[in-house]
Amino acid sequence: MAGKPKLFYFDGRGKMESIRWLLAAAGVEFEEEFLETREQYEKLLQSGSLLFQQVPLVEIDGMKMVQTRAILNYIAAKYNLYGKDLKERALIDMYVGGTEDLMGFILMFPFLSAEDKEKQRAFIVQKATSRYFPVYEKVLKDHGQDFLVGNSFSWADIHLLEAILMVEEKKSDVLSSFPQLQAFKRRISSIPTIKKFLEPGSQRKPVPDDKYVETVRKVLRMYYDIKAN
């Protein structure tokens, strides 16, 4: 019997958080090793585990996987969260691509200056409400089903909920003009594995704080400033 997947990353969200979400939604227990020092990171580099010299790194099914999208694709397919045929997978890929773009605006938010954070907050909310959320609102309204693709729970639903919650952290009433997404959020949040992941004490990571930023900068030697969009 294969052991639990093992995740190598910082003790924070970053690019690993969507992987945590997907595993948790599939009901898969996983272990984590947190990078806290430059020495840990260099040890991984020297071992050859980091194919492109970067994390996330996930050990699963005897493989050492890097590249976030490849890891997510594998997990989604392995646990039947990737549609029933090629057309459904194409739709899932499109919808995940959209939420991935939106979350990309939030990913570097903790590394911005206070002034740039306010600019980026407004930018994130504007993009969410004008470009991204209207798409998912229309999809749900047009087909009248509970899920985004094929009326089955999929990676697309998980990713969209993750994105919604991240944007709500920037503006709590951001869904006020999106009734379909409000209902979707309630529905997906009540799925047992998701509900468990959203409860205190789970492996879901909190909003990144100064300690997380300091650790990432130290380990990756990020001595440059990040600018807002």
Disulfide bonds with the S-S distance in Angstrom:
none
